[in-house]
Amino acid sequence: MHDELVRAITADGLVKAVAITGRDLVERARQIHTLLPVATAALGRSLLGASMLGDMLKEDGASLTLQIKGGGPLGTVLAVSDNQGNVRGYVQNPHVELMEIEPGKLDVGRAVGTAGTLTVIKDLNMKEPYVGTIGLFSGEIADDLAMYFVESEQIPTACALGVLVGTDQSVTSAGGYLIQLLPGAGEDIISKIEAGVRRVGSVSRALEGGLDARGLLEAVLSDFELEILETHPVEYRCYCNRDRVTRALISMGREELESLIQEQGQQSFFRKLLSLHLAERTAIVGQAIFAHPVRQPIGTALGAGHDTGSLQLPVGAAPLIAPGLGHFSLRNRHW
């Protein structure tokens, strides 16, 4: 099953929806950042959510950043998408030990934490980006995204995100959906969506059972006539290259670079150079440091689910599942 994103609208024009399958892109993130399972689930959900939100931006060169600071052991979780749903991301503490709600179900909410915020930054190539921030609801990411749309954009939303991690710690399935009500949708529409979310259940299990992104939407919205608007591939895409990273590191100054490496440890710091191989990371840092034979002032720093469905419902999987039903904020309350 290829990573892809599918957009649809119901024939009556009252519901719009998007779904994504992203096993390969989440697995790529796991390999780059050497993630342990709970970090894989948290970053994976964030990447999937950012991809669906980023694809909503139609301006050329636009991007969307999803930043989650929950105060939990994972630290900051960051995901960035371009306007075609291609993503990259980072989790501050990738090696958090296994945290489970019960055997086989990863406790992403506790790992992320709830004593913090979810921030969505939309860079539309204007003078200032749009920034929306809400307090975290559960830390499970899908219901937090659903609540973001209700609180910041006043759009009733159902969101489900799921990542299934195998016994070898690789990603076996990953995906999700986002369903939103359009003006004119009534109580009967809400009830049908809620029933569909509950019927499908865990996203990662549904994908493991053979559904693709289109099949996921058709299953959740089986009580509606769907019109597919577009389908296109998505991937983990990093825009960094050796020259770009080297210039950024040189701009920091030798003193700041050496301080960061000392504070974080060499391996931890190198992981932050994203998808470059270890030998290349080492060469880049060395080149940056020795570009400053004398002490320099500090320069510019590097720039930078629930698995079921949420109308504001929650989500979850084993071997290791990050739970997930769905998160609902269709009636401006959490289910």
C-alpha positions in Angstrom: 0.0 0.0 0.0 1.5 3.3 -1.1 1.5 6.5 1.0 -1.3 8.7 -0.4 -3.8 11.4 0.5 -7.4 11.4 -0.7 -9.8 14.3 -0.6 -13.6 13.9 -0.9 -16.9 15.7 -0.4 -20.4 14.3 0.0 -22.8 14.7 -2.9 -25.0 16.9 -0.8 -22.1 19.3 -0.1 -22.5 19.1 3.7 -19.3 17.2 4.6 -15.8 17.4 3.4 -13.2 14.8 4.3 -9.5 13.8 3.8 -7.8 10.6 4.6 -4.1 9.5 4.5 -2.1 6.3 4.5 1.5 6.9 5.6 3.3 3.7 6.7 6.4 4.5 4.7 6.7 8.1 5.8 6.3 7.3 9.5 8.8 4.4 9.1 11.2 6.8 7.4 10.9 9.1 10.4 11.5 6.3 12.8 14.7 5.3 11.0 16.1 8.8 10.8 15.5 9.6 14.4 16.0 6.1 15.8 12.6 6.4 17.6 11.4 4.0 20.2 7.7 2.9 19.9 5.9 5.6 21.9 7.9 8.3 20.1 7.1 6.6 16.8 3.4 6.8 17.6 3.5 10.4 18.7 5.6 11.7 15.9 3.8 9.5 13.4 0.4 10.9 14.4 1.7 14.4 14.2 3.2 13.9 10.7 -0.1 12.4 9.5 -2.1 15.2 10.9 0.3 17.9 9.6 0.1 16.3 6.1 -3.7 16.5 6.0 -3.7 20.1 7.2 -0.8 21.2 5.0 -2.5 19.8 1.9 -5.4 22.2 2.6 -3.0 25.1 1.8 -3.2 25.9 -1.9 -0.7 28.8 -2.2 2.5 27.8 -3.9 5.3 27.5 -1.4 3.0 27.6 1.6 3.8 25.5 4.6 2.2 24.4 7.9 3.9 23.7 11.2 2.4 21.6 13.9 4.1 22.1 17.3 3.1 20.2 20.4 4.5 21.0 23.8 2.7 18.9 26.4 5.2 18.8 29.2 5.5 15.0 29.0 8.7 13.0 28.7 8.8 13.2 24.9 9.3 17.0 25.1 8.4 19.0 22.0 7.0 17.2 19.0 7.3 19.1 15.7 5.9 18.3 12.2 6.1 20.5 9.1 4.2 20.0 5.9 4.3 21.7 2.5 1.2 22.5 0.5 1.2 19.0 -1.1 1.2 17.1 2.2 4.9 16.1 2.2 6.2 16.2 5.7 9.2 16.1 8.0 9.4 16.2 11.7 11.2 15.8 15.0 10.6 14.7 18.6 12.8 16.1 21.3 13.3 12.9 23.3 13.1 10.0 20.9 14.2 7.3 23.3 11.5 7.5 25.9 10.9 4.0 27.4 7.7 2.1 26.6 4.6 3.6 28.1 1.4 1.6 27.8 -2.3 2.1 28.8 -2.5 -1.7 28.8 -0.5 -4.4 27.2 -0.3 -3.7 23.5 -1.7 -0.1 23.7 0.8 2.8 23.7 0.0 5.6 26.1 0.8 8.5 23.7 -1.3 11.0 25.8 0.9 10.5 28.9 4.1 10.5 26.9 3.2 13.8 25.2 1.5 15.3 28.3 -1.4 17.7 28.7 0.2 20.6 30.5 0.9 22.6 27.4 -0.2 23.7 24.0 -0.8 22.7 20.4 0.2 25.4 18.0 -0.6 25.5 14.2 1.5 27.9 12.1 0.4 28.6 8.6 3.0 30.3 6.4 1.2 31.6 3.4 4.1 33.7 2.1 2.5 36.9 3.5 4.1 39.4 5.8 3.2 37.4 8.9 2.2 33.8 9.4 -1.1 32.8 10.9 -0.6 31.3 14.3 -3.3 29.5 16.3 -2.7 28.0 19.7 -4.9 26.0 22.1 -4.4 24.2 25.4 -3.8 20.5 24.9 -7.0 18.4 25.5 -5.6 14.9 25.9 -2.1 14.7 24.3 -3.4 12.0 22.0 -3.0 14.4 19.1 -6.1 13.5 17.1 -8.6 14.9 19.6 -6.3 17.9 20.1 -6.5 18.6 16.4 -10.2 18.2 16.4 -10.5 20.7 19.3 -8.1 23.1 17.5 -10.5 23.3 14.6 -13.5 23.9 16.9 -11.8 26.5 19.1 -9.6 28.3 16.6 -11.5 28.0 13.3 -15.0 27.2 14.5 -15.3 24.1 12.3 -16.9 21.0 13.7 -14.4 18.2 13.1 -13.8 14.5 13.5 -10.2 13.3 13.5 -8.6 9.9 13.8 -4.9 9.0 13.6 -3.3 5.6 14.1 0.2 4.1 14.1 0.7 0.4 14.6 4.2 -0.6 15.7 5.4 -4.2 15.2 7.3 -6.4 17.6 10.5 -5.4 15.8 9.6 -1.7 16.4 9.0 -1.1 12.7 5.8 0.6 11.5 3.3 -1.9 10.1 0.5 0.5 9.4 -0.2 4.3 9.8 -3.0 6.6 8.6 -5.9 8.7 9.6 -8.8 10.9 8.5 -10.2 14.3 9.0 -13.9 14.9 8.5 -15.5 18.4 8.7 -19.0 19.7 8.6 -19.9 22.4 6.1 -22.6 25.1 6.6 -26.1 23.6 6.6 -25.2 20.2 8.1 -27.8 19.2 10.7 -28.1 16.7 13.6 -28.9 13.8 11.2 -25.5 14.4 9.4 -23.7 14.4 12.7 -25.3 11.2 13.9 -24.4 9.4 10.6 -20.7 10.4 11.0 -20.6 9.4 14.6 -22.0 6.0 13.7 -19.5 5.6 10.9 -16.5 6.4 13.2 -17.7 3.9 15.8 -18.3 1.3 13.2 -14.8 1.5 11.7 -13.1 1.7 15.0 -9.3 1.7 15.2 -7.7 3.3 12.1 -4.5 1.3 12.3 -6.5 -2.0 12.6 -8.6 -0.9 9.7 -5.6 -0.3 7.6 -3.9 -3.5 8.7 -7.1 -5.2 7.5 -6.5 -4.0 4.0 -8.3 -0.6 3.7 -6.5 2.2 1.8 -7.1 5.9 2.3 -10.1 5.9 -0.1 -11.5 2.8 1.5 -11.2 4.4 4.9 -13.3 7.3 3.9 -15.8 5.1 2.2 -16.1 3.0 5.3 -16.6 5.9 7.8 -18.9 7.8 5.4 -20.8 4.7 4.1 -24.1 6.4 4.7 -23.2 9.2 2.3 -22.6 9.4 -1.5 -19.0 10.4 -1.8 -17.3 12.4 -4.6 -13.5 11.9 -4.7 -11.9 15.2 -5.5 -8.2 14.2 -5.7 -5.7 11.5 -4.8 -2.0 12.0 -4.8 1.1 10.5 -3.2 2.8 11.9 0.0 6.2 11.3 1.5 8.7 12.1 4.2 10.6 14.9 2.5 13.5 16.8 4.1 14.7 19.9 2.3 18.1 19.9 4.1 21.3 19.3 2.2 24.9 19.4 3.2 25.6 23.0 2.1 22.5 24.4 3.7 23.1 22.7 7.0 26.8 23.7 7.0 26.0 27.3 6.4 23.4 27.3 9.2 25.9 25.7 11.7 28.7 28.1 10.7 26.3 31.0 11.5 26.0 29.8 15.1 29.6 30.2 15.9 32.2 27.8 17.2 31.5 28.5 20.9 27.7 27.8 20.6 28.3 24.6 18.5 30.7 23.2 21.0 28.4 24.1 23.9 25.5 22.3 22.2 27.5 19.2 21.6 28.7 19.2 25.2 25.3 19.7 26.6 23.4 17.2 24.5 26.0 14.7 23.7 27.4 14.0 20.3 24.9 11.4 19.2 21.9 13.4 20.4 23.1 16.5 18.6 23.8 14.6 15.4 20.3 13.2 15.3 19.0 16.7 15.1 20.7 17.0 11.7 17.7 15.0 10.3 18.3 12.6 7.5 22.0 12.9 6.9 24.1 9.8 7.4 26.4 9.7 10.5 29.7 10.2 8.7 28.3 13.1 6.8 26.9 14.7 10.0 30.3 14.4 11.6 32.0 16.0 8.7 29.6 18.9 8.6 29.9 19.7 12.3 33.7 19.5 12.0 33.7 21.8 9.0 31.4 24.3 10.8 33.6 24.3 14.0 36.9 24.7 12.2 35.4 27.5 10.1 35.9 29.5 13.3 39.6 29.3 14.3 38.9 31.9 17.0 36.0 32.4 19.4 33.0 33.9 17.7 29.9 35.6 19.1 26.8 33.4 19.0 25.1 33.9 15.6 21.8 32.9 14.2 20.5 29.6 15.4 19.2 26.8 13.2 15.7 27.5 11.9 13.9 25.2 12.0 -4.2 9.8 18.1 -5.9 8.6 18.8 -6.3 5.9 16.2 -10.1 5.8 16.1 -11.8 9.0 15.1 -12.6 12.2 16.9 -15.7 14.3 16.3 -14.2 15.1 19.1 -13.9 10.2 19.7 -10.5 8.7 20.8 -8.1 6.2 19.0 -5.5 3.1 19.7 -3.0 -1.0 18.5 -0.9 -4.2 19.2 1.7 -5.7 18.8 1.9 -2.1 19.9 -1.0 0.2 19.1 -1.3 3.8 19.8 -5.1 3.7 20.7 -7.6 5.2 18.4 -11.2 5.4 17.7 -12.0 8.9 16.8 -12.2 12.3 18.3 -15.3 14.3 17.8 -15.9 18.0 18.0 -19.0 18.0 15.9 -21.3 19.2 18.5 -18.7 21.4 20.3 -18.3 18.8 23.0 -15.9 15.8 23.4 -17.1 12.2 23.1 
